[in-house]
Amino acid sequence: MSRHDFTEIMRFIRFDDRNQRNQRLQTDKFAMISEVWYKFIDNSQNCYKPGPYITIDEQLFPTKASIDVRSKYIINGFPYLGKDESREPSVPLGEFVTMKLAKPYVGCGRNITTDNFFTSLPLATKLLAKKTTIVGTIRANRKELPRLAKLKNDDMALFSTKLYRSNNCMLTVYKAKPRKKVLILSSMHNSVQIEKNDTRTPETIQLYNSTKFGVDVTDQMARNYSVKSKSRRWPLQVFFNILDLAGINAWVLYKETTGGEITRQEFLFQLAEELAIEYQQELGKKNQPIPIASTSTGSRERKTCQIRYCKDNKTNKICLKCKKYVCGKCTVEKPICKKCDENE
């Protein structure tokens, strides 16, 4: 593709009908690219069945996303656009986001890992009712926590653990540093094993550490190999992000369906080449020299084209049928001129 063609595409590319945009923006703040985004999410969900562990977190790009922990495959996501009219005022934002992202995957015994923005006891109770557990850090200022868990200065020894149980949920309080306690809420554990090592790490914290990194790793992968280009138009930046995430999902699907091992860099190069094959073939056809007859005069003298579909171009080629001088513009993809081709 020429640089001119690329800059023209970047200049005019749009993802919605501009004539109807103002009307749609009244009900959808994401209307300028929402159709493309939700098609990407639908295709991602239709192509992959996630495992037992799912992570929900924010991507650095302003979206909320849920990812399969083992493969780092993105299975759901939506942009954060401020106040959502569909959210009841009594429902905290973190709870609303988690239930919305987890909706397609509840009822199957899966576990969801979240950070302290999302985790709460009411959320854990709602998910349990849908046969889904949660493991996540929880803020110490949550009103549902016991008072002893909120105390910053207490007599807890370093690397010690306290456990609290209520409503089928387990709260783990772990003294990770002299001035830091980690609080983990789990509806997955009926009991918590303590690792017999120097740090005496609880089982809940081990599970959290092994499952929480999914979104962060995916975000990092998207930044390492990105198609993003400078632009002040936010829909175009969202489109670049979709391409980055789609590249990760395609890589995961390729490895799992073929069983082959390939680096993401190699896969993206291969993918780009395969996507460009059809365009290159069409471009090659356009650039192929048109087969026309050689001169029959025995001279290299160039004369004015006698077919006159052009602007008096000079040529030394002759139509094989009418024997008139014919330039490339007045020639079809056969060694005859356009007039002879029309008369056939």
N, C-alpha and C positions, 0 to 999 in steps of 0.2 A: 504494500500500500504506500502510495506517495505521501510525503509529509503534508502536501496541500489537502489531499483527501481526508487525512486524519484530522487536521485542524478544522476542516469544514464540518465533519461529523461531530467533533467536540463542541463546535459553536452552536449547532442547531439541534443536538440530541435532546429529546423531551420524552417523558414517560406517561403523559396524560393528554387529554383533549383540552387545549387551552380555552376553547370557547365555553366549556362547561365548568371550568376550574372554580370560578367564584362561587357558583352554586354548591359544588361539592365541598369546598373549604368550610362552609357553614356547619357541616356535620362531620367532616373528617379533616383534621389538621394535617394529616399525612397524605392528603389526596394527590399531591404532585408525584408520588411514587408508590403509593400504597398498593396498587394493583400488582406491581412487579414484586414488591416485598412479600406479600401474602401468597403469591404463586410460588415463590422460592420456598417458603415455609411449608406449603402444602406438598410440594414435590419432595422435600426433605423427609417429611413424615411418611409419605407413601412408599418411599424407597428403603426404609430402615426400621427395624424393630429394636428398640434399646434394651440393654441388659437390666439387671436388678438395681443398679445404682445410677441415680440422676443428680446432677448438680444444677442449682439455680443461682444465678448471680448477675451482676451488671457487667456489660462489656464497656470498655473505655469509650467506645463510640456510644452515644446516648441511647442504648437499647437494653432491654432485659432479655436474657436468654437462658434456655435450659439445654444441657449437654449430657450425652451419654458419657459416663466417667471413663470407662475402659478405652473407648475408641476416640474420644474427643469429638464425636459427631454432634452437630447442632440439630436438635429435634424440634425446637420451638423458640419463638422469640417475638417480641413486639416492641415498638419504639415508645420511650417515655415522653409524653407530650404535655406534661403538667396535669392539671386536674382532669380526672376522668368522670364524665357524667354518669356512667353506668355503675360507679362505685358508691355504695351507701356511705353516708358520713360517719357512721358508727364503725365501719370496717377499716382497720389500719391499712396503710398503703402496702406494707410488706406482705401482709396476709392476703390482700387482694391480688397482688402480683403473683404470689406463689400458687394460689388456687387457680388462677387463670392459665399459667404456664403448665401446671401439672394436670390439668383437666383431661387431656387425651390419654393419660398414662396411669390414672388412679384405678383402684379396684383389682390390681394384679399382684399385690404384695411387694411392690417396689419400695425402695428407700430413697428419700430426697435429702441431699445435703445442702445446707444454707448457711449464710453468715448471720451476724447479729442484727442486720437490718431487717431480715425477714422473720427470724425465729421468735416464736412466742408460744405460750401454753395453749391459748385458744386455737392457734393454727395447728398445733400437734393433735389436739382433740378432734378437729374437723377432718384432718387427714386420716386419723385412725378409723373414723367412721366410714371412710372410703377404702379401707384395707391398705393404707399406705402409711409408712412410718417416716420419721424425720430425725435427722441428727444435725445439730447446728449449734454454733456459739450463740449465747444470749446475753443481752446487756444486763448489767448488774442493777440498773434502775427500774427494771420491769416490776410492776406492782404485784405480780403473782408470785414473785420469788420470796423465799423465807428471809427474815431479817438477818440471820446469821450469815447468809450467803452474800449479803450486800456490804458487810463490814469490810473496810479497807485495812484497818489495823486490828488483827486478831492474833490468837496464839497458834495459828497453823504453822507447822514446821515446813521447811523447804522440801519440795517433792512429796508432800503429803496430800491425801485425798479425802474429801467428805462427800457423802452420797445422800440425796434426799429423794423420796419417792412420793408421787401423788398423781391420781387420775391416770394410772397406767403409763406414767412418764417418769423418767429417771433424770435427776439433775446431778451432774458431776462438778464439784468444785476442786480444782487442782492448783496447788501453789507451784507455779512454774518458775518464778523468780522471787527474790526477796520481797519485791514490792509489786508483784503482779500475780493475779489469780485468773485462771481460765475457767469459764463457766460453759458447760456443754449440756444442752437439753436433748434427751433421746427418748423416743417412744418405741425404739427398736429393742432396747435391752431390758430384760427383767432383772438381771444382775450384771455387775461390772467386775471383770477380772483386772487385777493389778499386775503389771509386768514386773518380774523379779530381776530388775537391773538397777543401775545406779540412780536413774531418774524416776523409777517406779511409776511409769506412765500408765494411766488407766486405759482400758480397752476402748472406751468411747472416744477419747482423744486420738488414739491410733487410727480408728476408723475415720474420724473427721479429717485427719491429716492426709490419709490415703485417698480420699474421695473429693475433697473440696477444691483441688487445684484445677479441675477440668476447664472451667471458663477462662481462668488466667492463662493456662497453657495454650488454649485455642486462640485467645487474643494475641498472645506473643507470636504464634505461628502466622497469624494473619498479617502482623507487622513485618515479619522477616521477609516474606515474599508477597509483595503487594502490588496491585495494578494502579494504585492511587496516583492521581496527578493533581497539580494545583488547580483549584477552581473555587470561586466564591459562591457557586450555586450548590446549596445543600442537597437537593435531590441527586445531583451527579455524585456527590461524595457518598451518599447512601448507596447508590448503584455500584460504586467501586467497592464498598464494603460487602455488598451482596456477592460480587464476583470473587472476592477474597474468601468469604465463607463457603461459597459453592465449590471453590477449588479444594478446600479442606474436606468437605463432605464427599466430593467425587474421589478424592485420594483414598479415603477410608473405605468407600464402597468398592473401589478397584481392588484393594488389598484383600478385603474379606470375600469377594466373589471369585477372585482368581487364586487366592492363596499365595500370591507372589510377594516378594519383598522388594520394594522400590522406594527410594527416598522421595520426599515431597518435591524437591527441586527437580529431579529427573522426571517425575510424573507431570509436573506443570509444563516443562519444556515439551514433553511428548504430547500433552494435551493441546498446547498452543499450535504445534505443527499439524496435528490432525484436524483441528478446527479450521486451519488456514488452507487445507488441501483443495477444497472445492473452489475457494476464491482464487487460488493460484492457478488452477486449471482453467477457469473462465478467463483469467487475465492472460494466460498463455495463449488461448485461442485468439484473443483480440490482437495480441502482439505478433502472431505468426505472419510471415510474409505471404501475401496473396499470390497464388500461382497464376501467372499470366504468361503469354507467349513472348519469346525473345524476338528481337528485331529480325526482320526478313530482308532488310535492305542491304545487309552487309556493312552498314555504317553505324558509328556511334553517335551520329548527329541526333540531337534532341529537337523534336518538333512539337507544335501546339496540339493538345488533345483534340481529336475530331468528334468526340462524343458530346462534349460541352455540357455535362452535368456539373462540371467544375468551373473554376474561374480562369479558364485558358491556361491550365497547367502545362508544363513542358514534360515530354516523355519520349522514350525511344522504344516503347513496347507497342505491339500490334495485336489486335484481337484476332484469334485464330479463325473466326467465322467470317467477319466482314472485312478483315484485313485493314481496318482503320487504326490510326494511332489512338491509344487509350492510356490514360494515367491510372494510378492506383485508386483514386477516389471514384472513378467511373467504372471500376471493375467489380464484378461479383466474386464469390469464392470459387470461381472456375476460370479457366484461361480464356474467357470471353467477356465482352463489355456488357454493360447493363441493358443497352438497347436490344442487343441480340438475345439476352436472357429473357427480356420482357416479351419478345416475339415468339419464343419457343412455345 
